[in-house]
Amino acid sequence: MENKVRVPIHLKLTLTIKEAAEYSNIGINKIDALLKQPNCPFVLFVGTRKLVKRREFEEYIRRELII
């Protein structure tokens, strides 16, 4: 069996929606809705797949009072 080394979530550049939800304690549906907003500062498209730019996501959460 292969022993895969996992990168800690706080060191990743991008997160899946599920990882972002676990990391921020914000629901998957809410994060997906935020990613669909025009000019979302923390969305990264890899083909049709949406990833969350961790640093920009953290900054967005720091700035906002209501999500």
VOBA-1610 file (N, C-alpha, C; in pm, whole numbers, padded with zeros to 5 digits, always signed):
BEGIN
Met+00083-00119+00000Met+00000+00000+00000Met+00087+00124+00000Glu+00034+00228-00064Glu+00103+00356-00067Glu+00074+00435+00058Asn+00175+00500+00109Asn+00156+00592+00221Asn+00153+00733+00163Lys+00035+00790+00154Lys+00023+00925+00100Lys+00043+01026+00211Val+00123+01126+00183Val+00146+01235+00277Val+00038+01339+00250Arg-00038+01373+00351Arg-00144+01472+00337Arg-00093+01609+00379Val-00123+01706+00297Val-00085+01844+00328Val-00189+01899+00426Pro-00146+01958+00537Pro-00243+02017+00630Pro-00325+02124+00560Ile-00452+02133+00595Ile-00545+02223+00526Ile-00499+02368+00532His-00434+02409+00641His-00390+02549+00653His-00268+02581+00567Leu-00210+02481+00503Leu-00097+02502+00414Leu-00134+02490+00266Lys-00255+02446+00238Lys-00298+02431+00099Lys-00326+02567+00036Leu-00295+02579-00092Leu-00327+02702-00164Leu-00474+02707-00202Thr-00527+02592-00242Thr-00669+02585-00280Thr-00737+02474-00202Leu-00868+02491-00183Leu-00948+02393-00110Leu-01066+02352-00196Thr-01111+02230-00176Thr-01238+02190-00235Thr-01349+02260-00156Ile-01469+02258-00210Ile-01580+02318-00138Ile-01601+02248-00004Lys-01587+02117-00004Lys-01604+02041+00121Lys-01496+02080+00223Glu-01371+02091+00180Glu-01263+02131+00271Glu-01287+02272+00323Ala-01330+02364+00235Ala-01357+02502+00277Ala-01469+02506+00380Ala-01570+02421+00362Ala-01681+02414+00458Ala-01632+02365+00594Glu-01551+02261+00594Glu-01497+02208+00719Glu-01404+02310+00786Tyr-01325+02377+00707Tyr-01226+02474+00756Tyr-01293+02597+00818Ser-01402+02642+00756Ser-01465+02767+00797Ser-01592+02750+00881Asn-01644+02629+00885Asn-01771+02601+00953Asn-01888+02675+00885Ile-01874+02697+00754Ile-01981+02751+00670Ile-02029+02636+00584Gly-02159+02630+00561Gly-02217+02518+00487Gly-02171+02510+00342Ile-02173+02388+00289Ile-02133+02362+00151Ile-02220+02442+00054Asn-02350+02444+00077Asn-02440+02516-00014Asn-02412+02666-00013Lys-02383+02722+00103Lys-02354+02865+00113Lys-02224+02898+00041Ile-02122+02816+00058Ile-01995+02840-00010Ile-02013+02828-00160Asp-02089+02730-00204Asp-02116+02714-00347Asp-02188+02837-00402Ala-02284+02889-00327Ala-02356+03010-00369Ala-02262+03130-00377Leu-02170+03142-00283Leu-02072+03252-00286Leu-01981+03240-00408Leu-01942+03118-00442Leu-01854+03096-00557Leu-01923+03131-00688Lys-02056+03124-00691Lys-02132+03154-00813Lys-02153+03304-00833Gln-02122+03384-00731Gln-02140+03529-00743Gln-02043+03586-00846Pro-02091+03687-00923Pro-01999+03750-01020Pro-01880+03813-00948Asn-01764+03798-01006Asn-01640+03856-00952Asn-01605+03806-00812Cys-01639+03683-00781Cys-01602+03624-00652Cys-01450+03624-00641Pro-01393+03685-00536Pro-01247+03699-00528Pro-01172+03571-00493Phe-01244+03466-00452Phe-01173+03347-00406Phe-01207+03220-00484Val-01269+03233-00601Val-01299+03116-00682Val-01188+03094-00785Leu-01153+02968-00806Leu-01057+02929-00908Leu-01120+02815-00987Phe-01133+02835-01117Phe-01189+02730-01202Phe-01078+02646-01262Val-01090+02516-01244Val-00999+02421-01307Val-01089+02337-01397Gly-01098+02378-01522Gly-01198+02320-01611Gly-01334+02365-01562Thr-01421+02270-01531Thr-01553+02303-01478Thr-01556+02291-01325Arg-01447+02247-01268Arg-01438+02229-01122Arg-01407+02361-01054Lys-01477+02388-00944Lys-01454+02510-00866Lys-01372+02478-00743Leu-01265+02555-00724Leu-01184+02544-00603Leu-01186+02679-00532Val-01153+02675-00405Val-01153+02796-00321Val-01008+02834-00293Lys-00972+02959-00327Lys-00840+03010-00293Lys-00841+03040-00144Arg-00763+02965-00068Arg-00770+02970+00078Arg-00742+03108+00135Arg-00633+03171+00095Arg-00597+03301+00154Arg-00703+03407+00125Glu-00751+03411+00001Glu-00853+03508-00035Glu-00984+03480+00037Phe-01015+03352+00058Phe-01134+03312+00131Phe-01124+03358+00277Glu-01008+03336+00338Glu-00987+03381+00476Glu-01004+03532+00488Glu-00946+03605+00393Glu-00956+03752+00394Glu-01101+03797+00377Tyr-01174+03731+00290Tyr-01316+03762+00268Tyr-01395+03743+00399Ile-01369+03635+00468Ile-01439+03607+00594Ile-01402+03712+00700Arg-01277+03753+00703Arg-01235+03856+00799Arg-01305+03989+00776Arg-01324+04025+00648Arg-01385+04155+00614Arg-01535+04159+00634Glu-01604+04048+00608Glu-01750+04048+00607Glu-01807+04033+00748Leu-01916+04103+00771Leu-01990+04088+00897Leu-02102+03988+00882Ile-02161+03984+00764Ile-02273+03893+00735Ile-02244+03821+00606Ile-02261+03690+00608Ile-02242+03611+00486Ile-02374+03548+00450
//
